[in-house]
Amino acid sequence: MALSRRTFSALAGSAALGLGLGGSGGSGAPSAFAARGSVPTGPSPLPPRVDGEQHTIGYDRYSLLVDGRRLVVWSGEFHPFRLPSPSLWRDVLQKMRAHGYNAVSIYVAWNYHSPAPGTYDFTGVRDLGLFLRMAAETGLYVILRPGPYINAEVDGGGFPGWLTTTRGTARTDDPTYLSYVDEWFTQVNRIARKHLLTQGTGTVLLYQIENEYDAHAGDATGRRYMSHLYKKVRADGIDVPLFHNDKGRNGYWAPGSFDTGGERGGWLYGFDGYPPPGRTPPDWGSFGPGGAKGGASASPSTPGFVPEFGGGWFDPWGGAPFDGKGYAESRRTRDAAYERRFYLTNLANGLTLHNVYMTFGGTSWGWLPAPVVYTSYDYGAAIDEARNVTDKIAPMHQLGHLLQRVPDFAKLDRAAEVTAKGLKVYHLTNPDTGLHVYVARNDGTAPVTTDLPTEAGRLRITVPGEDARLLTTGLKLGRRTLKYSTAEPVFCLTAGRQDIALFSGRSGDMAELVLTSPDEPDVMRLDPEAAWVYDGDELRVTTPLGQGGLTRVLVTGGGSENPLVLLLGDDATAVRLFPYDTPSGTVLVYGPSLLRHAELRGSELHLTGDITETTSMEVWGPRGIDTLVWNGRTLPTRMPLSGSLMTTGLLPAVPEVRLPELGGWRMRTENPEAGPGFDDSGWKIADRTKSFSTTPVPDGQPVLFADDYGFHYGDVWYRGTFTDSTALEELSLAYSTGTQGLLMAWLDGEPLGTHRMPVPDKNRTARQGSWEATAAFPVREALRSPGRHVLSVLVRRMQHDQDGKGLDTHKAARGLTAVSFKGAAPKVRWRIQGAAAPDPVRGPMNNGGLYGERTGWHLPGFRDHDWEPVVFPRTARYQGVTWYRTTFRLSVPADIDASIGLTLEDDQYRAYRAQIFLNGWNMGQYINNVGPQHTFVLPNGVLRTRGTNTLALAVLSEFTTLSGPGKVGLTLLGRATGGLPVTPA
């Protein structure tokens, strides 16, 4: 090889790195919802905003079309109801936008907004309109998913508790059920239609009308039901494309499968997928034997759409056979390599609408969780429950920015087959631009090094075990062309009069880039790690990744007017580069852990964001910028040869945050309901004889199901009065709770015992799936006598089953279901009491029926001065409820965002559980002898990080063992300098 006079010594070694994208083959015209005319080949749409102008949303077989321009949707799932602090919604949304997402997908839970028929609340932490405004202000599209059924591991799958007592059969065309659904949709759509992208009043892009509905797929009931939902939503003024999320690629509810009232083109087929780790990623383009008919695709004229793809997995309660291991395990097994391997396969299969479930999981606080899950819904997501960005963000960041900044990836066809030993290779090309994309996937556990044939020649690549990489040839970098790169393209943008391209890969890899350049360019390596050589008409740049942070190479001349700045770094470096579009042009910021906002004010660039570690800052932007302002502070800067603005000093790491020890505890036992003299005259009389529950009412007994008396959430008390227990030998209490529920019983104030719901096993039938059991208690001779007797029963219910199969399983009874006696047959008069009136601020799912909850023991203002002082650890044997209260003060500086949790630990064999109340908010349930959760996130806004907080624990002890609490303390889960102002929830 003849070397030019500008040759530098090349660094040894070369490895391929990769992220890959794809499209589907075949032909298809834009839908009726598309803009008229041909599809422009220019840049993708700018981030959405509220502009008051009408916009079109269309699609063809490749992608969505917004105002006629192609849009690849890179979305993350985030449930506002799992973060009861609206100030923090913006924090999560800004982290998503900064790390490459252009859309957020949200469920709207019916039960969260409707405590009773005809009653709906969209205020405070339930303000849907506020969330939609925040998303628009952040620059994110919204995929709105209001049910009516959402599943989502929430109580009843999102159905409100009161729906369990109604006549209609859910998820069918039953008129009674549909009347309630229409009422719900009317309420949601009244808000949604004010935030539609089509109207220029918001950024709602897509709308889902049902979820994983396979119970009546293809039959007349299902067709009538889906048609009704579709027409109702359209009648309410929702004019964006609608869709359903198929539970797996079954072809259910593809376009044309039900009556849409004559409207054509407004319906997308979507499906979900949750492949476990270690599984070979599937190709979604075809069906197996006996699958849906109609060719290679379920919907060949619409773009590939996956409304949910696993960004982790939910974790169940501990104990065999569930063996819940905590979300660290989910994050370990579904890590960044898992994401690359599966998500790139999805994109190579033509999925250009991709939503990651979950991106921020959050907390199933109060009585929100379905029985199968515990309080945390961290999910092993890229952003953890404490709002920390994890290592899993790297593929999301790289892919998201690539899809937004390089429009070529919105239209890819399958190209000639390519094979490479030991790898699965997808070869795709853009028919308009000539870009070639190669996704090289390693399904084995050992690294594979092999030759990959490409349009640019054979390239030697290495793909780690169970990982995937991307190679591109012919990619345009501004006015220059990349012949090939062994590093993954992240974005190419123009800032001022410079083109800037970022490439990344795994730490320790050697990156090689080759640019086509007919004329010899001027090249300047701005960091010593880089080497370059010009030979013939090619410029070759090599550098190791991960050794010195960001490597910069400046290329000028060579037939192009614009200078090109090549940036190369490993994953940890790439996630610290943030592009941001402003009205004055694009800004690129390198250095902080998060960029929230960028704004030009004359020659000043004002930035806000977060810093966690000591860092410098470098900014590329429109010409004329000479001053850098970070979080309100002007920084000293210099102008290096890269054409950027760089700080002359280092920004300090976030200071330490000190948390107080928890002490000053006071204690009081409760459950006066167990005593024979307790006044229950204000309780409801349980004397109904019929129910719409799927649980049969025992012959000759009254309905005892809690829901039938209006008690839908949390604990429920029963008091049965009868006379003469002289011959009574044993009493049996049948109850239904959901997994991990329990029952406690007293006779005349004397404990009979505690019964815990058996842990489910593989042999339980569907009927037993609601976890029914019978507790039999012998009656001691001392309790046998004539006269009045009171049987008191407390049932800890674990909420309603979900209704994934459309069998009305959410209507399975909760609470007592039947009572029988041995040796006697007393006639019992029953009264029942659950939660008091719903909390007007915290909502109906905050409180249950414990005495302390009904009388305000969990609230900050409650006077507990006469309670008994106590210290932890505490050991006692007691059946029933003991409350513990304390206060603590935090003084976290205003410019520090500290995420704090509460950690409980004790001997794992002690049988008790605790509800955790912070400032009156029920932040979850700890079960000491079940687990696995020990740390509970206390979200800022509920937690006062600068002020006094009240903490209350309602401890339910089983009497079978000594019980705590043991160790209770605050835990720092994350901290950053920056953050956002937080308003108390």
Protein Blocks (a to p, Z undefined) as FASTA:
>chain_A
ZZdfkbccddediddddddddddeddddddfkbcedjddfbdcddddddehiacdddddf
kbcceehiacddddddddfkloccfklmmmmmmmmmmnopabdcddddfklmmmbghiac
fehjllmklmmmmmmmnopacdddebjangjopghhlpafklmmpmbdghiabfklmmmm
mmmmmmmmmmmmmmcfklopaccfbdcfbehiaklgoiaklmmmmmmmmmmmmmnopabd
cddddebjehpaiahiacehhpahiaccdddddddehiacddfkbccehiaehijbfblm
bccddfbacfbdcdddedifklpgbjklmmmmmcfklmmmmmmmmmmnopabdcdddfbl
bjaehjlbcfkbcfblnlopabdfkopacfklmmmmmmmmmmmmmmklmoccddddddde
hiacdddddfknopacdddddfbfbdcddddddfkbpcdddddehiaddddehiaehjac
cfbdcbdcfbdcdehjaccddddddehiacddddddfbacddddfbfkbccddehjaccd
dddehklopaddddeejhiabdcddddddfklmmmcccdddfkbccddehiabdfbdcde
hjaccdddddfbdcdddddddehiabdceehiacdddddfkopacdfbdcdddddddddd
dehiacddehkllpmklccklpccdfbfbdfbfbdcdehiacfbfklnopaghjdddddd
dehjklpmbdcddddebehiacdddeehiafbdcddddddfkbcfklmnopadddddddf
klgcedjdddddddddebjadfflonopmmpcedjfbdcdehiacdddddddddddddfk
nopklpccbfklmnopmpmklccklpccdddddddddedjddddddddddddfkbccddd
ddddddfkbccdddddeehiacbjcdfknojafbdcddehjaccbbcdddddddddehla
ccddfbdcdddfbdceeijddddZZ
